Amino acid sequence: MGINEVAAHAGVSAATVSNVLNRPERVAEGTRRRVEGAIAELDYVRNSSGSNLRSGRSDSIGLVVHDVTNPFFTEVARGVQDAAADEGRAVVLLNSDEQAAWQSRSLRLLAEQRAAGAVVMPIDDDMADLLWLRKRDTPWVVLDRGDVGEDLGCSVTVDNHAGGLAAGRHLIGLGHDRVTFVSGPLGIEQCARRLDGLRAACEEGGLDPDRAVRVVEAAQLNPRSGEQAVEEILAGGPRRRPQAAFCANDQLALGVLKGLGERGLRVPGDLSVVGYDDVDVAGLVHPGLTTVAQPKYELGRAAMRLLHSELADADHRHQRLRFEPELVVRGSTAPATTHPTL
């Protein structure tokens, strides 16, 4: 079934049906309703490939994230998808797996498929791939990065320094003066900024951050890496054990909880643990995970709204939006207990 059958059923021209589908504001309300009724009665599904060929662009939006298995990105993706659907666009989800080669491949694929635009969470501060994409007239919005200049593109982020500061203040307020920061690769801006916030909290609390904070840099931001990091967290035996672990995301923290439990250590009795993101499972484990919440869904919606603005508005100006995180205290943190130190 094609547009001509819809036109005949509605008693209008094919051009009028095309206007209803593509420029409804040009069609009188009564005519538009008649055409929409015919579309519904005939169960007509438009074929957008022709208009895509004429415009040189598809209606799809690429969403490139670090790890599709991380529930943080699931919520972000829902926000992007819902905002895209409001504008009649579909979202293609791509996984960089925290690898530069996969990120480059994903962005090249979007250019080859003539995607309308992209929402991208870069794996590091190298902007070469994104600049390459913009040279091919594919607009983008950077997600969860706060250091992108407005002359380059839009960005949406959460204040990662403030999140690290909040976690640090919480632990120091509980009397913890030896904290291990379990990070992903520190080339990832979010990890580095959360560590900066933790160190700032130490200075604010009268502690020397070089003595109070130890960093364990995991290979990836997933539970397996967190579980593997426990060996290094506990290196040196009970006399050198930290009082708390602050993890760069909840995925790492869940792995740390598992690794500590397997070694007979109690959380928070022997070690307090803090995560970051507040994914759903953080409130379901026992003890519940103290964490720093990010507005995940709102991040995705905001990023897509900025991208739509650039696609639809010739006078669009790039913006940087920043949300504030919020500490969520649960059962995985408690006042410090005294461990003998060297």
N, C-alpha and C positions, 0 to 999 in steps of 0.2 A: 504494500500500500504506500502511495506517495502523496505528495502535496496536492496534486490535481484531484485526487479522490476526496480529500478534505474540503477543497474549494467547492467541488460539485455538491457535496453534502450540505455545506453551509450556504450555498447560493451566492458565492463571491468569486473573485478572481484568484488565481494562484498567487499573484503579487500581493493581494491583501492578506492571504494566509502567511506569506513570507514576512510581511510587516508585523503581524501579530506575534510571530515567533522571534523576530529579531529587533523590531522597533515598535513595541506595542503602544508607545505614547503617540504615535502618528495615526492611530486608528480610532475612530469614534467608538465610544463605550458600547453602544448597542451592537455594532458590528463585531467588535472584539469578543463580546460575550457569546455571540452566535458561533464564531469560529472556535472559541475555546470549548463550547459545548460539542461541536462536531468532532474536535480532537478527542475529547473524553469518550464520546459514544463509539467512535471508530477505534479507540485504543491506539491512536497513532503515536509512533515514536520517531522523533526527528532524527535525521542523519546529519550529524554536524561535520562530517568529513569534507563535504564540498565547501562549506564556508571556511573551514580550517585551511583548505588548500588555497582559497582566494586570499585569505588574510596572512597566510604564511605562519600562523600560530595555532596551536591547539588550545583547548580550554582547560588543560590540566595544569596543576601546580605540583612541583616537586618538593618533597620534604625530606631532607637529608639529616639523619640523626646518628649519634655515636653507636647506639646499641638497641636494637628493636626489642630485645628481651627484657630491658630495664623498664619497670612499670612507670617510672617518671616520664619516659618518652611516650608511653601509651596515653597518658593524660594530656600531654602537650599535643599529640597527634589528634586527639578528639577535639581540642580547641581549634586547631588549624582546619580540620575537616568541617566542623560545624560552620565556621565563618566562611569557608570556601563554598559550602553548599548554599549559603544565603545568597551568593552571587552566581549560582548555577555552575560552579566549577567542581571538578573532581581532583582528588589528591593522590599522588603516586608516592609511596613511602620507600625510601632507599636507606640502606644501612652502610655506614662507613667503617664500622667495626674498629673505630679509633685508629684507622690506618690511612696514611696520606694517599697511597695508591688507590684505595677504594673510594676515597672522597673525590679524587680527580676523575676517576672513571664514572662515578655517579653524576657529576656535574657535566661531563662531556656527553653522557647519555641524554641528559635533559636538553642540552643544546641540539643534539641530533634529532630528538623527537619534537623539537620546536615547542617546548613547554612554554606556557605563558609567563611563568616566573618560578621562583624557588624560595623556600624558607630553609635556611641552612644553619646547622650548628657546627662550626668549624672545629677541627681537632686541635689546632694550634693557632699562632698569630700570623702565619704565612697567608697573605691575602692573594697570592698569585692566581689561584684557581678561580676565586670570585671575580677578580679583575678581568680575567680571561672571559668569564661568562658574560660580564656586563658589556664587553666589547662586541659580543655577539647579540646585543640588544635584548638580553634576557635579564630583567630586573630581579633583584633578590632582597631579602631581609635576613639579617644575621640574628640568630637566636642565642640567648644566654652568653653574649659577649658584650662587654661594656666599653671597649676601647676602639670601636670603629668610628672613624671620623665621619661627620655628617656630609662631607664632600664626597664620600665614597658610596654610602648607602644607609638605609635605615637599620636600626638595631633595637632589640628588646631584651632586657636582662633583669636579673634580680641583683641587689647589692650584696655580692658575695663577701666582701670585706665585713659588712655589717652582720652577716650570718655567722662568720667565724668569730667575730667579736662577741656576739650573743652567747655562742656555745662556750667560749673561753670564760666569759664573766660568770656563767652558770657553774662551771667546774671549779673556778677559783673561789667563788662564793661558798662552795661546799668544802673548801679546804684542800683541794687538790693542787699540789705544787709541782707534780711531775706528770706530764701529759705526753703521750705519744700521739702524733698526728699521722694517721694512716691515709696516705694519699694515693691517687693515681699518678700518672706521669705529670711532673710539675710544669711541663710545657703547656698543659691544659690550663687556660687562664682561671677557670673556676677553682681548681685545686690551689693554685698559687695565691689567689686572693683570699680564700678561706684560711689558709695558713697565715697570711699577713694579719688577718683579723684576730686569730688566736694569739699571735705574738703581741699584738697591740693590747689585748686584754691582760696579758702577763705584765707588760710594762705599766699599764694602768693600775694593776694590783700590787705593784712594788716588787715584782719578780723579774729576774734576769731571763729573758726568753731563750737565750742560748743555753742556759742550764735547765730551765723548766720544760722546754719543748724538745722532743726528739722526733725526727721524721722517719717514717718507714714508707718508701715509695714503691707501691705495688705496680705490677706490669699493666693491669687493666682495672677498670672500675666495676668489678663484678664480685659475687659472693665467693667464688673459688679463689680469687686473688686475696680477698679478705681472710679466708681461712688459712691460706698459705702464709700470710703476713704474721700470724700469731706466733710462729717460731721466733721471728725477729723481735716481736713485741716483748716476748718473755726472755730473750737472750740475756745471759748473765745471771740467771737464777732469781730466786725470791728477793734477795737483798737489793737487786737493781730493777726490780719490776716497777713499772709505772703505776700510779694510782688510778689513771683514767686513760681511755683511748677515745680520741675524737676522729671520726672517719669522714672522708670527703664526700661520701654519699651513703645512702641506706644499704645499698647492695654490698658494699664493703663491710658495713657494720653487721649485717646479718651473717656474713661469713666469719667475722671475728667472734660473734656470739657462739656460733657453732664450734669454732676451734677452741675457744676457752672452755666450753662445756665438755668437750671431749677430753680435755686435760684435767677435769675435776675442779676447775675454778668457778667460783660463784660470781654472778653479775646481779647486783652491784656489790656484794659483800667483799669480794677480793679485787674487783676492778669495775669502775664505772665505764659505761660505753655510750657515746653520743653519735648519732648518724646525721644525715643531711638529705632533705627532699620531702620527708613525710609521705612516703608511698603507703598504700593501703595496708600492706602487711606489717608495717611498723607498729600499728596498734593491735595486731593480732597475735604476735609472738609473746612469749612469757619469759622474762618480764617484758612489758611493753617498752619499745625503744624510744628513749628521749632523742629528739631530732630537731632539725631546723626546717620548718615548712616553707615550701615555695608555692606560689599560686600557679600551678602547672597548667591547668586548663586556660586560665586567663592569659598566660604567656603565649600560648598557641593562638588564641583568638586575636590578641593584640598584634601579633606578627602578621597574621593573614590580613587584618584590616589595613595595616600599613602597606602591605603589598598591593591590595586592591586599590588603595588610594593612588599608588604610583601607576598602576595599569589604567585607571579610569580618568585621572585628573592631569591634564597637561601642565597645570601650575603646581603640581605636587612638589613639596620640599621635604627632603630627608629629615627624619626625626630620630632621636634616641629616647626610648622609654625605659624607665627603671622602676621596678617594683621593690617593695621592702619585704624581707623574710620575717618569720616569726618563730620563736623558740617554743617547742611543744615538750613539756616535761612529763615523762612517764616513769616507769619503774626501773629503768636500767641505770639510773644515776642515784647516788646517795652520798652523805657526808664521808669524807676520807677517813680511812683507817690507817693506823701507823704501821708502816713496814720498815724494818731496819735498813739503813743505807750505808754505803761505804763511806 
